[in-house]
Amino acid sequence: MKYLEDWLSERKVDEVECLVPDINGIPRGKILPAAKFIKSSKGESLRLPSSVFLQTVTGEYPDVDEDSIGSYEDPDVYLTPDSDTVRIVPWYSDPTAQVIHDAVDSDDKPVEHASRYVLKKVLQLYDDKGWKPVVAPEVEFYLVQPNTDPDLPLLPPVGKSGRPETGSQAYGIDAVNEFDPIFEDVYDYCEASEIDVDTLVHESGSAQMEINFNHGNALELADQAFLFKRTVRHAALKHNVYATFMAKPLANQPGSSMHIHQSVVDKRTNRNLFADSKGRDTTLFRSYVAGLQRYLPQVIPMLAPNINSYRRLRPQFDAPINVQWGIDNRSCGLRVPVSNAASRRIENRLAGADANPYLAMAASLVCGYIGMTERLKPSNQIEGSAYRMAHTLPKTEQEALSRFMACKPIRALLGEKFIKALYIVKTAELAAYQNVISSWEREHLLLNV
C-alpha cells in the first residue's frame, strides 16, 4: 500500500475508481476519495456484493444454485488493489486514478468465477511447467453516430469532410484521418494511462478501426485491453461519437474481432518454445495448435459471449467458421504469421471484440496448454480457402453453451464454479433476448404468416 499511497500523493489525486471486471468484462466497482481509498484498502473494508460477478449484461441477477456458486444472502467480497494497475484517468479535469482489483471472500480465498482470477489460474499452470505465455491482441471497433433509439440501425459518423463513409476503405490513410481529433485523444489517453498500443489501421467496414497492442505478459495485456475499451469510448464521446465493440454492429458489414497472437517462452532462458534453432516448428508448437483445434470449439462462450457474436462467425468478411490452420491464411481460424524463430506464434482469430479480454486469453491459453501437456497432434495445414471446409464452430449461443458445459478437461482446469457462473449468466441473457420481438419479425411476419 505504501507504493499506492505515494503514487496518489505525488500526482495529487483527488478520487480513485476501484475497478473489477465482471464476467462480461464490464467495469464495476466504487469511486472513493483518495484518502478514503487508502484507509479502506489498509483496513480491508473495501467491499462489493458477491453478486457483482454474476451480473448479466442487462444488469440483472440470475437465479443461483445455493450449493455451487452463489448464496441468496449475497455476502460481501473484499477488494484487493493490484498496485501494478494504477493509472491516471485522463478524461477528467480533476486528478483521478483508476486501479484494477482482485476479489477474495471472507476466508481470504479468491473468488473463483472472477474473470481476472480465471486468467491468473491458467497462467499459474504455465508457470508450474516453467513456461511463460506471450500475447498481443488486435482489437477492432466501429465509430458510429450517437444512437438513442435501439430500434434504429447504427450509422457511420460524419468525419472532417462533412460526409459519412459509404463504402469500404480498408487501410485507407485519409479515411482514418477523417477522425484525427478522436485518435489524437485516443493516443494521448493511452499514453497517460500506460496502455501500450502500437499501430492504428482502418479496417474493411465503414468507420471500422483496429488498434494493435505490443506483445507482452498475458495478464498485463488483458488489463490493458480492459482499460482500452473504456478509454476509446470516452475519447469518442468527447467528439459526440460512439465507439462500439459489438461483434457485429452493422448489417452487411464485417464484424469486429479481437485476434490474439500467442507464443510460449521458456521462463528461465526466454527462448521461444515454438521454433527450434533452425526456425522449424517444434513438437510443442504443433501440440499447442492441436490443443486449440480440439478445445477452442468447446470454449466459444469465452470468445463469443453474446447473442450478437454469432452474427460475426459466418463465412466471408475474414471471420472464421472452423479451426483449420495455415501459414498467413486469414480464412483460417488459426493463422501462422510468417516470422523468424524468435517471433514464431499462432494467431487465434475466433474471439470477437465483445469478448472479455481476460476470458478470451484464458480460453486460448488453456486450450494450448492441454495440447502441449497431452502431446496432441494437429491436422495438416491447409492451403486455399478454409471456407470450403466444414463449419465446425457453434452457429448459435445455445449450441455453444451446451458444448461448453460438456467439456470435462476444460471444466477440470478452469473450475466448476467458473463454468457454472458463465453458463447461468449467459443462459439468463439468452432468455432475456428471447423476450424481445425484433424489427425483422415485425417486418416479415406481421402480415405474411
Backbone torsions as a table, in degrees:
resi	resn	phi	psi	omega
1	MET	NA	-24.1	-179.1
2	LYS	-60.0	-41.4	179.8
3	TYR	-61.4	-47.3	179.9
4	LEU	-62.6	-42.6	-179.5
5	GLU	-60.7	-45.0	179.5
6	ASP	-66.7	-40.4	-178.4
7	TRP	-61.1	-46.5	-179.4
8	LEU	-67.4	-38.5	-178.8
9	SER	-67.6	-43.3	-179.1
10	GLU	-61.0	-33.7	-176.9
11	ARG	-97.9	5.8	178.1
12	LYS	51.8	45.8	-177.8
13	VAL	-72.0	132.6	179.8
14	ASP	-89.0	-43.1	-175.4
15	GLU	-132.1	155.3	178.6
16	VAL	-127.6	128.0	173.2
17	GLU	-93.2	117.2	-178.8
18	CYS	-94.5	107.4	-171.2
19	LEU	-104.9	140.7	165.4
20	VAL	-131.9	133.9	174.4
21	PRO	-78.4	126.9	177.4
22	ASP	-81.0	-170.8	-173.0
23	ILE	-68.0	-20.9	175.9
24	ASN	-92.8	-2.3	-176.9
25	GLY	83.0	14.6	177.9
26	ILE	-84.6	132.8	178.2
27	PRO	-68.2	123.0	172.1
28	ARG	-118.9	169.4	175.6
29	GLY	144.7	-151.1	-176.1
30	LYS	-137.7	156.8	174.6
31	ILE	-116.2	127.4	-176.7
32	LEU	-131.4	151.0	166.3
33	PRO	-58.6	147.4	-174.1
34	ALA	-55.5	-44.1	-179.0
35	ALA	-63.9	-40.2	178.5
36	LYS	-66.0	-36.8	177.8
37	PHE	-60.9	-47.4	-179.8
38	ILE	-62.1	-44.4	-179.9
39	LYS	-63.6	-44.3	-179.1
40	SER	-64.9	-40.1	-179.2
41	SER	-67.4	-39.6	177.6
42	LYS	-66.5	-38.3	-176.2
43	GLY	-91.4	6.1	-179.8
44	GLU	53.2	40.1	-179.4
45	SER	-110.6	9.2	177.3
46	LEU	-86.8	108.5	-170.4
47	ARG	-132.0	159.0	170.9
48	LEU	-140.7	154.5	173.0
49	PRO	-62.6	141.7	-178.3
50	SER	-61.3	-23.5	-178.2
51	SER	-66.4	-11.8	-179.9
52	VAL	-60.9	-26.5	-179.5
53	PHE	-86.7	1.9	176.4
54	LEU	-120.5	13.6	-177.6
55	GLN	-76.5	136.7	178.9
56	THR	-81.7	170.0	-179.6
57	VAL	-65.9	-20.0	176.5
58	THR	-88.7	-0.4	178.2
59	GLY	88.3	8.7	-179.2
60	GLU	-94.7	169.5	-179.6
61	TYR	-122.3	115.3	-179.2
62	PRO	-72.1	160.3	173.3
63	ASP	-64.0	140.7	-177.3
64	VAL	-115.8	156.7	174.4
65	ASP	-86.6	113.9	-174.5
66	GLU	-54.2	-29.9	-174.1
67	ASP	-90.4	-4.4	-172.3
68	SER	-120.8	-64.5	-170.3
69	ILE	-122.3	-5.9	-176.0
70	GLY	-151.3	-178.1	179.8
71	SER	-147.5	142.0	178.2
72	TYR	-66.2	-20.3	176.9
73	GLU	-74.1	-20.0	179.4
74	ASP	51.1	62.5	-178.2
75	PRO	-68.5	162.0	178.6
76	ASP	-71.1	152.1	163.8
77	VAL	-116.3	158.1	-173.4
78	TYR	-106.6	131.3	-176.9
79	LEU	-92.8	134.3	178.8
80	THR	-118.4	116.5	-178.1
81	PRO	-70.4	139.2	171.4
82	ASP	-94.8	107.2	-173.1
83	SER	-62.7	-22.7	178.7
84	ASP	-69.1	-14.7	-175.3
85	THR	-102.1	2.9	-177.5
86	VAL	-66.8	133.0	-177.2
87	ARG	-142.8	154.5	167.4
88	ILE	-75.8	141.2	173.2
89	VAL	-92.5	107.6	-165.7
90	PRO	-79.7	-11.0	-176.3
91	TRP	-92.7	2.1	175.8
92	TYR	-96.5	148.5	178.1
93	SER	-76.8	-35.5	176.8
94	ASP	-88.7	143.5	-177.9
95	PRO	-59.3	115.8	-177.0
96	THR	-132.6	140.2	178.9
97	ALA	-114.8	156.4	171.5
98	GLN	-126.8	139.8	-179.5
99	VAL	-135.5	131.0	175.8
100	ILE	-83.4	138.0	-176.1
101	HIS	-118.1	152.6	166.0
102	ASP	-100.0	168.0	-176.5
103	ALA	-131.0	139.4	175.6
104	VAL	-129.0	157.1	178.6
105	ASP	-88.9	-172.0	-176.1
106	SER	-66.4	-18.8	176.4
107	ASP	-93.4	11.4	179.7
108	ASP	66.2	26.5	176.9
109	LYS	-101.5	143.2	-179.5
110	PRO	-59.5	146.3	172.1
111	VAL	-72.9	111.1	-167.0
112	GLU	-69.3	-22.2	179.9
113	HIS	-101.8	13.1	170.7
114	ALA	-75.1	129.5	-169.4
115	SER	-63.6	-34.8	179.1
116	ARG	-66.0	-36.7	177.3
117	TYR	-66.9	-36.9	179.4
118	VAL	-58.9	-44.6	177.5
119	LEU	-65.2	-42.6	177.9
120	LYS	-58.9	-38.3	-179.9
121	LYS	-63.3	-41.8	178.3
122	VAL	-67.1	-42.2	179.6
123	LEU	-63.5	-30.4	176.9
124	GLN	-66.6	-34.5	176.0
125	LEU	-58.5	-43.7	178.6
126	TYR	-66.6	-43.8	-178.3
127	ASP	-59.9	-38.9	179.7
128	ASP	-63.8	-23.2	178.7
129	LYS	-94.0	-2.0	-176.9
130	GLY	80.9	21.1	-178.7
131	TRP	-110.8	157.3	175.8
132	LYS	-140.0	116.3	177.1
133	PRO	-71.1	147.2	173.3
134	VAL	-124.6	129.4	-176.3
135	VAL	-131.0	159.4	173.2
136	ALA	-149.6	106.9	178.4
137	PRO	-82.4	152.9	171.0
138	GLU	-122.9	120.2	-171.7
139	VAL	-114.0	125.0	177.5
140	GLU	-102.0	152.8	178.3
141	PHE	-160.6	162.4	176.7
142	TYR	-109.9	146.3	163.9
143	LEU	-98.5	132.1	-178.5
144	VAL	-137.9	161.8	174.7
145	GLN	-66.4	151.3	174.7
146	PRO	-53.3	135.8	-176.5
147	ASN	-131.5	107.9	-178.2
148	THR	-104.5	-4.5	177.4
149	ASP	-117.0	105.3	-176.0
150	PRO	-64.3	-12.8	176.7
151	ASP	-79.9	-11.4	-179.8
152	LEU	-97.6	141.4	178.9
153	PRO	-68.2	154.6	177.2
154	LEU	-74.0	150.2	-178.7
155	LEU	-129.7	145.4	175.4
156	PRO	-61.2	147.5	-179.4
157	PRO	-79.5	165.0	175.8
158	VAL	-84.2	129.4	-179.8
159	GLY	-94.1	-162.9	-177.4
160	LYS	-62.1	-28.1	-178.5
161	SER	-73.1	-13.2	-176.5
162	GLY	87.6	6.2	-179.2
163	ARG	-127.9	144.4	172.7
164	PRO	-80.4	157.3	174.3
165	GLU	-68.7	142.4	178.1
166	THR	-121.8	-7.5	-179.2
167	GLY	-142.8	-177.0	-178.0
168	SER	-77.0	131.3	177.9
169	GLN	-128.0	45.2	-176.6
170	ALA	-54.0	127.9	179.4
171	TYR	63.2	16.4	179.2
172	GLY	-72.3	120.7	-179.6
173	ILE	-68.5	-48.5	-178.7
174	ASP	-67.2	-27.9	178.0
175	ALA	-66.8	-37.2	174.3
176	VAL	-67.8	-41.6	-177.6
177	ASN	-64.3	-17.2	173.6
178	GLU	-56.3	-27.3	-175.5
179	PHE	-118.9	31.1	179.9
180	ASP	-48.8	-47.0	-177.6
181	PRO	-58.5	-36.1	178.3
182	ILE	-66.6	-47.0	-173.7
183	PHE	-76.3	-23.9	170.2
184	GLU	-62.6	-41.4	176.9
185	ASP	-68.5	-39.6	179.3
186	VAL	-58.0	-49.0	-178.9
187	TYR	-67.9	-38.2	176.7
188	ASP	-64.1	-43.5	179.5
189	TYR	-63.9	-42.8	-179.1
190	CYS	-64.5	-40.1	178.2
191	GLU	-63.8	-43.9	179.5
192	ALA	-65.6	-30.8	-177.9
193	SER	-94.6	5.6	179.3
194	GLU	56.5	43.2	174.5
195	ILE	-100.3	116.3	-167.0
196	ASP	-87.4	71.2	179.5
197	VAL	-86.1	156.8	-177.2
198	ASP	-116.1	-104.6	-172.0
199	THR	-89.0	153.5	174.8
200	LEU	-119.1	129.0	175.6
201	VAL	-134.5	155.6	171.9
202	HIS	-85.4	128.4	178.6
203	GLU	-89.6	-170.3	-170.5
204	SER	-73.8	-27.4	-176.8
205	GLY	-79.2	164.6	177.4
206	SER	-67.8	116.9	-176.4
207	ALA	58.4	34.0	174.8
208	GLN	-99.5	130.6	-175.5
209	MET	-123.1	161.5	173.5
210	GLU	-137.3	134.7	173.1
211	ILE	-121.2	130.5	-179.8
212	ASN	-99.0	146.9	177.1
213	PHE	-103.0	149.2	171.6
214	ASN	-70.9	148.3	-175.2
215	HIS	-71.3	154.5	179.4
216	GLY	175.9	-159.3	-179.4
217	ASN	-62.1	135.2	-172.7
218	ALA	-63.0	-43.1	-179.2
219	LEU	-66.2	-42.3	179.3
220	GLU	-63.8	-39.3	179.9
221	LEU	-70.8	-34.9	175.8
222	ALA	-65.3	-42.5	175.9
223	ASP	-58.6	-44.2	-177.8
224	GLN	-66.7	-42.0	178.8
225	ALA	-63.6	-39.3	177.1
226	PHE	-59.8	-46.9	179.6
227	LEU	-72.7	-31.1	-177.4
228	PHE	-62.2	-43.3	-179.8
229	LYS	-57.7	-45.7	179.5
230	ARG	-63.4	-40.7	-178.3
231	THR	-63.1	-46.2	-179.2
232	VAL	-64.9	-41.2	179.0
233	ARG	-58.9	-44.7	-178.3
234	HIS	-69.5	-37.1	177.3
235	ALA	-62.7	-42.2	180.0
236	ALA	-68.0	-42.6	-179.4
237	LEU	-60.1	-32.3	177.7
238	LYS	-58.1	-26.6	-177.8
239	HIS	-110.1	21.1	177.6
240	ASN	58.8	41.8	177.1
241	VAL	-131.6	146.2	172.6
242	TYR	-93.8	141.1	166.5
243	ALA	-109.4	126.5	-178.3
244	THR	-123.4	138.8	177.2
245	PHE	-107.0	17.5	172.6
246	MET	-54.7	145.7	-178.9
247	ALA	-67.2	-35.3	-178.3
248	LYS	-143.8	78.9	-174.7
249	PRO	-80.5	-27.0	-175.9
250	LEU	-121.6	133.5	176.3
251	ALA	-65.5	145.2	176.6
252	ASN	60.8	24.0	174.7
253	GLN	-127.6	157.6	178.3
254	PRO	-60.6	153.4	173.1
255	GLY	-81.3	171.7	179.2
256	SER	-108.5	130.8	-175.0
257	SER	-113.9	172.0	167.3
258	MET	-130.9	81.7	178.9
259	HIS	-66.2	138.6	-177.0
260	ILE	-121.3	108.5	173.1
261	HIS	-80.6	137.3	-176.2
262	GLN	-148.4	142.0	172.3
263	SER	-143.2	173.1	180.0
264	VAL	-132.0	130.5	178.9
265	VAL	-115.9	158.4	174.0
266	ASP	-70.9	126.2	-174.6
267	LYS	-61.8	-32.3	-176.0
268	ARG	-83.6	-44.5	-174.6
269	THR	-99.8	-15.0	-176.3
270	ASN	65.8	20.8	178.6
271	ARG	-82.9	135.8	178.2
272	ASN	-67.5	121.8	-176.8
273	LEU	-83.4	-0.2	-177.2
274	PHE	-91.1	-8.7	179.5
275	ALA	-143.6	145.9	177.3
276	ASP	-87.3	-176.4	-174.6
277	SER	-64.6	-20.1	179.0
278	LYS	-97.2	7.0	177.0
279	GLY	83.4	10.7	179.8
280	ARG	-87.8	150.5	176.3
281	ASP	-61.2	135.4	177.8
282	THR	-87.0	165.4	175.1
283	THR	-61.0	-37.6	178.4
284	LEU	-62.3	-39.6	179.1
285	PHE	-63.0	-46.4	-178.7
286	ARG	-65.1	-36.2	177.2
287	SER	-68.2	-36.9	177.2
288	TYR	-61.1	-46.7	178.6
289	VAL	-60.8	-41.4	179.7
290	ALA	-61.5	-38.4	177.3
291	GLY	-63.9	-39.8	176.0
292	LEU	-63.4	-42.9	-178.3
293	GLN	-63.3	-42.6	-175.2
294	ARG	-75.6	-39.4	-167.9
295	TYR	-107.9	-21.4	179.0
296	LEU	-56.8	-40.7	178.1
297	PRO	-61.5	-17.9	179.5
298	GLN	-88.4	-17.9	-176.9
299	VAL	-112.7	23.3	-177.3
300	ILE	-56.2	-33.6	176.8
301	PRO	-58.6	-19.7	176.4
302	MET	-84.4	-15.6	-177.9
303	LEU	-110.2	-29.3	179.6
304	ALA	-131.9	80.6	-165.0
305	PRO	-86.7	-6.9	-172.0
306	ASN	-125.0	160.2	179.5
307	ILE	-57.2	-35.1	179.5
308	ASN	-69.0	-22.4	-176.4
309	SER	-60.3	-32.1	-172.8
310	TYR	-81.8	-8.7	170.6
311	ARG	-73.1	-25.5	178.4
312	ARG	-79.6	-40.0	-173.1
313	LEU	-79.1	65.4	179.6
314	ARG	-134.8	161.8	-176.2
315	PRO	-57.4	152.6	178.2
316	GLN	72.4	-174.0	-175.8
317	PHE	53.9	25.4	177.7
318	ASP	62.2	18.6	177.8
319	ALA	-97.9	139.8	-176.3
320	PRO	-80.5	155.4	173.6
321	ILE	-124.3	-2.1	-178.6
322	ASN	-155.1	-176.2	-179.5
323	VAL	-115.3	35.8	169.1
324	GLN	-63.9	155.9	178.4
325	TRP	-132.4	149.7	-178.4
326	GLY	-163.4	161.1	-178.3
327	ILE	-78.4	121.4	177.5
328	ASP	51.5	39.6	-175.5
329	ASN	-114.8	106.6	-175.1
330	ARG	-82.8	-0.1	173.3
331	SER	-84.9	-12.8	-178.3
332	CYS	-85.9	152.8	172.0
333	GLY	-70.3	-25.4	-178.7
334	LEU	-126.9	111.3	-176.2
335	ARG	-109.6	136.2	174.8
336	VAL	-102.7	103.6	178.2
337	PRO	-64.2	146.3	174.8
338	VAL	-64.9	127.1	-173.4
339	SER	-158.3	165.4	171.4
340	ASN	-84.7	179.0	-174.8
341	ALA	-61.4	-39.4	-175.2
342	ALA	-67.1	-27.6	-176.4
343	SER	-114.2	21.4	177.5
344	ARG	-60.9	131.4	-175.2
345	ARG	-157.9	169.3	174.4
346	ILE	-121.6	141.1	178.8
347	GLU	-107.0	116.0	174.7
348	ASN	-84.8	114.4	-174.4
349	ARG	-101.8	11.0	-174.4
350	LEU	-81.2	-35.6	-170.4
351	ALA	-67.7	139.3	174.1
352	GLY	-87.5	160.4	177.0
353	ALA	-63.7	-19.0	-179.6
354	ASP	-81.2	-5.3	-177.1
355	ALA	-72.1	146.9	169.3
356	ASN	-65.4	118.6	-174.8
357	PRO	-60.0	-32.0	177.8
358	TYR	-64.6	-44.3	-177.5
359	LEU	-75.0	-36.1	178.5
360	ALA	-63.1	-43.3	179.2
361	MET	-70.0	-40.7	178.0
362	ALA	-60.9	-42.1	-179.4
363	ALA	-61.0	-49.5	-177.4
364	SER	-63.6	-45.6	-176.4
365	LEU	-69.5	-36.7	-178.6
366	VAL	-70.3	-34.8	177.7
367	CYS	-66.2	-43.4	177.1
368	GLY	-64.3	-37.2	178.1
369	TYR	-60.9	-46.4	179.0
370	ILE	-61.1	-41.6	178.5
371	GLY	-58.3	-42.8	-178.7
372	MET	-71.4	-42.3	-176.9
373	THR	-74.5	-26.8	178.2
374	GLU	-97.3	1.5	177.3
375	ARG	53.4	47.4	179.9
376	LEU	-71.5	159.0	179.5
377	LYS	-116.4	133.7	-176.9
378	PRO	-81.8	168.9	171.1
379	SER	-71.7	172.0	175.2
380	ASN	-69.1	144.1	173.6
381	GLN	-62.3	150.2	179.3
382	ILE	-110.0	157.1	170.9
383	GLU	-118.7	149.2	-177.4
384	GLY	85.4	-164.6	-172.0
385	SER	-77.9	129.5	173.7
386	ALA	-75.2	-11.7	179.4
387	TYR	-72.5	-14.4	175.9
388	ARG	-81.7	-8.4	178.5
389	MET	-92.0	168.8	-176.0
390	ALA	-62.8	147.5	174.6
391	HIS	-83.3	98.7	-172.9
392	THR	-101.8	-8.0	176.6
393	LEU	-80.9	152.6	176.4
394	PRO	-56.9	141.5	-178.8
395	LYS	-96.4	-13.7	179.5
396	THR	-137.8	160.5	177.8
397	GLU	-65.4	-35.1	-179.9
398	GLN	-61.9	-46.4	178.2
399	GLU	-63.0	-41.9	-179.1
400	ALA	-61.9	-42.2	-179.5
401	LEU	-67.0	-37.2	178.0
402	SER	-63.2	-44.2	179.7
403	ARG	-68.1	-35.8	179.0
404	PHE	-62.0	-45.8	-178.1
405	MET	-68.7	-23.2	-175.6
406	ALA	-90.8	-2.6	-174.0
407	CYS	-90.6	96.6	-174.4
408	LYS	-66.9	-41.7	-179.9
409	PRO	-60.1	-39.1	178.6
410	ILE	-69.1	-41.6	179.1
411	ARG	-57.0	-41.7	-177.7
412	ALA	-65.5	-34.0	-176.1
413	LEU	-89.2	-35.4	-178.2
414	LEU	-88.7	-21.1	175.4
415	GLY	101.8	140.3	-177.3
416	GLU	-60.8	-39.4	-176.7
417	LYS	-65.5	-42.1	179.3
418	PHE	-66.4	-44.7	-179.3
419	ILE	-57.4	-46.8	-179.4
420	LYS	-67.5	-39.0	-179.5
421	ALA	-62.1	-48.3	-179.6
422	LEU	-62.9	-39.1	-178.3
423	TYR	-64.6	-46.6	-176.3
424	ILE	-71.1	-34.1	177.9
425	VAL	-66.2	-46.2	-177.1
426	LYS	-71.9	-31.6	176.2
427	THR	-67.2	-39.7	178.0
428	ALA	-65.6	-40.0	178.2
429	GLU	-66.0	-39.5	178.7
430	LEU	-63.6	-40.8	178.0
431	ALA	-64.3	-39.0	178.2
432	ALA	-64.6	-39.2	178.5
433	TYR	-63.7	-39.7	-177.9
434	GLN	-65.7	-16.9	178.0
435	ASN	-80.6	-9.8	-175.7
436	VAL	-97.3	132.6	174.8
437	ILE	-95.3	124.3	-173.1
438	SER	-85.3	164.3	177.1
439	SER	-65.4	-32.4	177.2
440	TRP	-60.2	-43.3	179.9
441	GLU	-64.3	-41.7	179.3
442	ARG	-67.1	-37.1	-177.6
443	GLU	-69.9	-44.1	-169.9
444	HIS	-101.2	-16.7	-175.9
445	LEU	-110.9	-24.0	-172.6
446	LEU	-51.5	-49.1	-175.6
447	LEU	-117.0	9.0	-175.5
448	ASN	-112.1	-12.9	-175.3
449	VAL	-118.0	NA	NA
